[in-house]
Amino acid sequence: MKAKIVLIVLNDFTNDSRVLKEAISLQSLGHAVHVIALHGRDLSEHEVIDGIPVRRVKLVSRPWSKVKLVQLLKYFEFFFRALFYCRHADIVHCNDLNALPIGVAAKILNLGRVKVVYDAHEYEIHRVSPTRRVNIAVNYMLERILIRFADRVMTVSEAIANEYVRLYRIRKPSLVLNCPPFSESKKRDVFRDRFGIRQDQIIVLYQGGLSKGRGIEILLQAFSELLDDKVVFVVMGYGPLESLVLEYQIKDARVFFHPAVSPRELLDYTSSADYGVLFYEDNCLNHRYCSPNKMFEYLMAGIPVLSSNLVEMKRLIEQNNIGVVAESNDAEGFRRALASLQAMDYESLVSRVKTVRRRYCWEEQEKVLVEVYHDL
């Protein structure tokens, strides 16, 4: 049966590659797919992105204060308006916990005729937050109640799936990794050309959000303490720590900053590095159990990976022998891991990466998504 599917996401849907991939995959099966998102400045309220109709909800309350009570009022405005758009849906696909109440409400109001898919992109109940204990308790109670209404649950890492089984005694969630589509990417030299990096220098790349908890400060410190210039560090992304990276770029000739690029260009840039690094800090269970899409982007670009010592990244790297995991999640741990990585045979590493990426591509993850919807 072909279904009317609404995917709900509480962002402006300008850079949510996972939701877009899911929408395209579901549409290719013949389903009528729509995305409901938040409206942002200078964006269209109605747009078609890669064939997917997108409706951005423009909140009257958006310019109001950011104090918690007002933020809650903004959420309720989005809740009721998104719920209205779900009134004719057969399936509501809720991306993250903040979208789940909308899907559950649609199911209740339609006397169970609407199916709910809960797609947990993070380990929601244990993320970094200034008021973490309060957030853990509130999110846990909310998720514990609402997850019972979900007809199927999906998530992004084996460890998170196992946690949901342990916490809520539910059927094990389906594992849909956030992998890019398969691409036979060719080696590029964008960074060497743009920054004048020598051919004999090794390029270590961090790409992604520049925010606290991602290990940016640790990596910058580690590079500032290296004694030679054989290795350079390229940071590509956007976020609050961009100014810090620019400070290091001014005072250290081995550090380079590049703004984030579009998904269509990404692999050309990524493949211009020699190694990719992910050095999330072990400061919450969400980080400990994360399986970042950046990891799979590095693999698709054909470059080995260096990561901090966290459960899912360690499992992926060590099981496939595609890089090195730091023994400790600090600057010294990174430098030792980098030395170990440089001592390995680079061509053998790259060969394994190119083999492994055929398993960690969207075409493989799509099969699980199709199975979930076939069951519904």
C-alpha positions as CSV (number, residue, x, y, z in Angstrom):
1,M,0.0,0.0,0.0
2,K,1.2,3.5,-0.9
3,A,1.1,5.8,2.1
4,K,0.9,9.5,3.0
5,I,4.0,10.0,5.0
6,V,4.9,13.2,7.0
7,L,8.4,13.6,8.3
8,I,8.7,16.1,11.2
9,V,11.9,17.8,12.2
10,L,12.4,20.7,14.5
11,N,15.1,22.5,12.4
12,D,14.9,24.6,9.3
13,F,15.8,21.6,7.0
14,T,18.7,23.3,5.2
15,N,21.4,20.8,6.2
16,D,19.6,17.6,7.5
17,S,21.1,15.0,5.2
18,R,19.6,12.0,7.1
19,V,16.0,13.2,6.9
20,L,16.4,14.2,3.2
21,K,17.9,10.8,2.3
22,E,15.0,9.0,4.1
23,A,12.4,11.2,2.4
24,I,13.9,10.5,-1.1
25,S,14.1,6.8,-0.4
26,L,10.4,6.6,0.8
27,Q,9.3,8.7,-2.2
28,S,11.1,6.3,-4.6
29,L,8.9,3.5,-3.2
30,G,5.9,5.5,-4.5
31,H,4.8,7.0,-1.2
32,A,3.5,10.6,-0.9
33,V,6.1,12.2,1.3
34,H,6.2,15.7,2.9
35,V,8.6,17.3,5.4
36,I,7.4,19.6,8.1
37,A,10.2,21.8,9.5
38,L,10.7,25.2,11.3
39,H,10.9,28.4,9.3
40,G,14.1,30.4,9.5
41,R,15.1,33.8,8.3
42,D,15.4,34.2,4.5
43,L,14.0,30.8,3.8
44,S,10.9,29.9,1.9
45,E,7.8,28.6,3.7
46,H,7.1,26.2,0.8
47,E,9.9,24.6,-1.1
48,V,10.7,21.5,-3.1
49,I,14.1,20.0,-2.3
50,D,15.3,17.2,-4.5
51,G,11.7,16.4,-5.3
52,I,10.5,16.5,-1.7
53,P,7.8,19.0,-0.7
54,V,8.9,20.9,2.4
55,R,6.6,23.1,4.5
56,R,8.4,25.3,7.0
57,V,6.1,26.5,9.9
58,K,6.6,30.2,10.4
59,L,6.0,30.9,14.1
60,V,4.4,34.1,15.3
61,S,6.3,33.6,18.5
62,R,9.7,33.1,16.8
63,P,11.0,36.7,17.6
64,W,10.0,36.5,21.3
65,S,12.3,36.0,24.2
66,K,14.5,32.9,24.6
67,V,13.7,32.4,28.3
68,K,12.5,28.8,29.0
69,L,8.8,29.5,29.5
70,V,8.6,31.4,26.2
71,Q,10.6,28.7,24.4
72,L,7.9,26.3,25.6
73,L,5.2,28.5,24.2
74,K,7.0,28.5,20.8
75,Y,7.2,24.7,20.9
76,F,3.4,24.5,21.6
77,E,2.7,26.8,18.6
78,F,4.8,24.5,16.4
79,F,3.2,21.4,18.0
80,F,-0.4,22.5,17.1
81,R,0.4,23.7,13.6
82,A,2.4,20.7,12.7
83,L,-0.3,18.5,14.1
84,F,-2.8,20.2,11.8
85,Y,-0.6,19.3,8.8
86,C,-0.5,15.7,9.9
87,R,-4.3,15.3,9.9
88,H,-4.4,13.3,6.6
89,A,-1.2,11.3,7.2
90,D,-1.0,7.5,7.3
91,I,2.4,7.5,8.9
92,V,4.2,10.3,10.9
93,H,7.9,9.9,11.0
94,C,9.2,11.7,14.1
95,N,12.8,12.8,13.9
96,D,14.2,13.0,17.5
97,L,12.3,13.2,20.8
98,N,11.0,16.8,20.3
99,A,9.0,15.6,17.3
100,L,7.6,12.5,19.0
101,P,4.7,14.2,20.9
102,I,3.3,15.5,17.6
103,G,3.2,12.0,16.1
104,V,1.7,10.5,19.3
105,A,-1.0,13.2,19.4
106,A,-1.8,12.5,15.7
107,K,-2.2,8.8,16.5
108,I,-4.5,9.4,19.5
109,L,-6.7,11.9,17.7
110,N,-7.1,9.5,14.8
111,L,-8.0,6.6,17.1
112,G,-4.8,4.7,16.2
113,R,-5.2,4.8,12.5
114,V,-2.0,6.9,12.1
115,K,1.2,4.9,12.5
116,V,4.2,6.5,14.3
117,V,7.9,5.9,13.5
118,Y,10.3,7.3,16.1
119,D,13.7,8.0,14.6
120,A,16.1,8.8,17.4
121,H,19.2,10.5,15.9
122,E,20.8,10.9,19.4
123,Y,20.8,9.3,22.8
124,E,18.3,11.9,23.8
125,I,18.2,11.5,27.6
126,H,21.9,12.0,28.2
127,R,23.2,14.9,26.1
128,V,25.5,17.7,27.2
129,S,23.6,20.4,29.0
130,P,24.1,23.0,31.7
131,T,21.1,21.6,33.5
132,R,21.9,18.0,32.6
133,R,20.3,16.2,35.6
134,V,17.0,18.0,35.2
135,N,17.0,17.3,31.4
136,I,17.8,13.7,31.9
137,A,14.9,13.2,34.3
138,V,12.4,15.1,32.1
139,N,13.5,13.5,28.8
140,Y,13.6,10.1,30.3
141,M,10.0,10.3,31.6
142,L,8.8,11.8,28.4
143,E,10.5,9.2,26.2
144,R,9.5,6.4,28.5
145,I,5.8,7.3,28.1
146,L,5.7,8.3,24.4
147,I,7.9,5.5,23.0
148,R,5.1,3.0,23.9
149,F,2.9,4.7,21.2
150,A,5.6,4.3,18.4
151,D,4.8,1.5,16.0
152,R,8.5,1.2,15.1
153,V,11.7,2.7,16.5
154,M,14.9,3.5,14.6
155,T,18.2,4.8,15.8
156,V,21.8,5.4,14.7
157,S,24.0,3.2,16.7
158,E,24.1,-0.4,18.1
159,A,24.8,0.9,21.7
160,I,21.9,3.3,21.6
161,A,19.6,0.5,20.3
162,N,20.7,-1.7,23.2
163,E,20.1,1.1,25.7
164,Y,16.5,1.5,24.5
165,V,15.9,-2.2,25.0
166,R,17.4,-2.1,28.5
167,L,15.6,1.1,29.6
168,Y,12.1,0.6,28.1
169,R,11.8,-3.2,27.5
170,I,10.8,-2.6,23.8
171,R,11.6,-4.5,20.7
172,K,15.1,-3.7,19.6
173,P,15.1,-0.6,17.4
174,S,16.1,-0.9,13.8
175,L,19.6,0.3,13.1
176,V,19.8,2.9,10.3
177,L,23.3,4.4,10.2
178,N,23.7,8.0,8.9
179,C,25.8,7.1,5.9
180,P,26.2,9.0,2.6
181,P,25.3,7.5,-0.7
182,F,28.0,5.3,-2.2
183,S,30.5,7.2,-4.3
184,E,33.7,6.2,-6.1
185,S,35.3,9.4,-4.9
186,K,38.6,10.4,-6.5
187,K,41.5,11.9,-4.5
188,R,41.5,15.6,-4.8
189,D,43.9,18.3,-3.6
190,V,41.6,21.2,-2.8
191,F,43.3,22.1,0.5
192,R,46.9,22.0,-0.9
193,D,45.9,24.3,-3.7
194,R,43.9,26.6,-1.5
195,F,46.3,26.9,1.4
196,G,49.6,26.2,-0.2
197,I,50.2,23.0,1.8
198,R,53.3,21.2,0.7
199,Q,53.1,17.7,-0.9
200,D,55.3,16.3,1.8
201,Q,53.0,17.5,4.6
202,I,50.3,15.2,6.0
203,I,46.7,16.7,6.2
204,V,44.6,15.8,9.2
205,L,41.0,17.0,8.7
206,Y,38.2,17.7,11.2
207,Q,34.9,18.5,9.5
208,G,31.6,19.2,11.3
209,G,30.2,21.4,14.0
210,L,32.5,23.6,15.9
211,S,31.0,23.5,19.3
212,K,31.9,22.4,22.8
213,G,32.3,18.7,23.4
214,R,33.6,17.9,19.9
215,G,37.3,18.0,21.1
216,I,38.1,21.1,19.0
217,E,40.1,22.7,21.9
218,I,42.0,19.4,22.5
219,L,43.0,19.1,18.9
220,L,44.1,22.7,18.6
221,Q,46.2,22.3,21.8
222,A,47.7,19.0,20.5
223,F,48.8,20.6,17.2
224,S,50.2,23.7,19.0
225,E,52.5,21.3,20.9
226,L,53.8,19.3,17.9
227,L,57.5,19.9,17.4
228,D,57.6,19.7,13.6
229,D,55.6,20.8,10.6
230,K,55.2,17.5,8.8
231,V,51.5,17.4,9.9
232,V,48.9,20.1,9.3
233,F,45.4,20.5,10.7
234,V,42.5,21.6,8.6
235,V,39.2,22.5,10.3
236,M,36.2,22.7,8.1
237,G,32.8,23.6,9.5
238,Y,30.8,26.2,11.4
239,G,29.8,27.0,15.0
240,P,30.6,28.9,18.2
241,L,34.3,27.8,18.2
242,E,35.1,29.2,14.7
243,S,36.7,32.3,16.3
244,L,39.0,30.1,18.4
245,V,40.1,28.2,15.3
246,L,40.8,31.5,13.5
247,E,43.0,32.6,16.4
248,Y,45.1,29.5,16.1
249,Q,45.3,29.9,12.4
250,I,46.9,33.3,12.9
251,K,49.5,32.2,15.3
252,D,50.2,28.6,14.0
253,A,51.2,28.0,10.4
254,R,50.0,24.4,10.7
255,V,46.4,25.2,11.4
256,F,43.9,26.1,8.6
257,F,40.2,27.0,8.7
258,H,37.8,26.4,5.9
259,P,34.0,27.3,6.1
260,A,31.5,24.5,5.7
261,V,30.6,23.4,2.2
262,S,27.5,22.0,0.6
263,P,26.8,18.3,0.7
264,R,27.3,18.1,-3.0
265,E,30.9,19.4,-2.8
266,L,31.8,17.7,0.5
267,L,33.5,14.6,-0.6
268,D,35.8,16.5,-3.0
269,Y,37.0,18.5,0.0
270,T,37.2,15.5,2.4
271,S,39.2,13.4,-0.1
272,S,41.8,16.2,-0.2
273,A,42.9,15.2,3.3
274,D,45.1,12.2,4.3
275,Y,43.3,11.4,7.6
276,G,40.0,12.3,9.2
277,V,39.7,12.9,12.9
278,L,36.7,12.7,15.3
279,F,37.6,13.5,18.9
280,Y,34.3,13.8,20.7
281,E,34.8,14.2,24.5
282,D,33.5,11.5,26.8
283,N,31.3,13.9,28.7
284,C,27.8,12.4,28.2
285,L,26.4,9.0,27.1
286,N,25.2,10.5,23.8
287,H,28.9,11.1,22.8
288,R,30.0,7.7,24.2
289,Y,27.5,5.9,22.1
290,C,27.5,8.2,19.0
291,S,28.1,6.9,15.5
292,P,28.6,10.3,13.7
293,N,27.8,10.7,10.0
294,K,31.3,12.4,9.7
295,M,32.9,9.0,10.3
296,F,31.1,7.6,7.3
297,E,31.9,10.6,5.2
298,Y,35.6,10.1,5.9
299,L,35.3,6.5,4.8
300,M,33.3,7.4,1.6
301,A,36.1,9.9,0.8
302,G,38.6,7.0,1.1
303,I,40.6,8.3,4.1
304,P,41.5,6.5,7.3
305,V,40.2,7.7,10.7
306,L,41.6,8.7,14.1
307,S,39.1,8.8,16.9
308,S,38.8,9.4,20.6
309,N,38.2,6.3,22.8
310,L,34.4,6.0,22.6
311,V,32.3,2.9,22.3
312,E,30.8,3.0,18.8
313,M,33.7,4.7,17.0
314,K,36.2,2.3,18.6
315,R,34.1,-0.7,17.5
316,L,33.9,0.5,13.9
317,I,37.6,1.4,13.6
318,E,39.0,-1.7,15.3
319,Q,36.6,-4.2,13.8
320,N,37.5,-3.0,10.3
321,N,41.1,-2.0,10.9
322,I,40.7,1.4,9.2
323,G,42.5,3.7,11.6
324,V,43.5,4.2,15.2
325,V,41.7,4.9,18.5
326,A,43.4,7.1,21.1
327,E,44.1,5.4,24.4
328,S,43.1,8.6,26.3
329,N,40.8,11.4,25.2
330,D,43.3,14.3,25.7
331,A,46.0,16.1,23.7
332,E,48.7,13.5,24.6
333,G,46.3,10.7,23.6
334,F,45.8,12.3,20.3
335,R,49.5,12.8,19.6
336,R,50.3,9.2,20.4
337,A,47.4,7.9,18.3
338,L,48.6,10.1,15.4
339,A,52.2,8.7,15.7
340,S,50.7,5.2,15.6
341,L,48.6,6.0,12.5
342,Q,51.7,7.5,10.7
343,A,53.6,4.2,11.4
344,M,51.0,2.1,9.7
345,D,51.1,1.3,6.0
346,Y,49.0,4.0,4.4
347,E,48.1,2.2,1.2
348,S,46.9,-0.8,3.1
349,L,44.8,1.4,5.3
350,V,43.2,3.2,2.3
351,S,42.5,-0.2,0.6
352,R,40.6,-1.4,3.6
353,V,38.7,1.9,3.9
354,K,37.6,1.6,0.2
355,T,36.4,-2.0,0.8
356,V,34.5,-1.1,4.0
357,R,32.7,1.9,2.6
358,R,30.6,-0.4,0.4
359,R,29.0,-1.7,3.6
360,Y,28.6,1.7,5.2
361,C,26.7,3.5,2.5
362,W,23.1,4.8,2.3
363,E,22.2,2.1,-0.2
364,E,22.7,-0.5,2.5
365,Q,21.0,1.5,5.2
366,E,18.0,2.2,2.9
367,K,17.3,-1.6,2.9
368,V,16.6,-1.4,6.7
369,L,14.4,1.7,6.2
370,V,12.4,-0.1,3.5
371,E,12.0,-3.1,5.8
372,V,10.6,-0.9,8.6
373,Y,8.0,0.7,6.3
374,H,7.1,-2.7,4.7
375,D,6.3,-4.0,8.2
376,L,4.0,-1.0,8.8
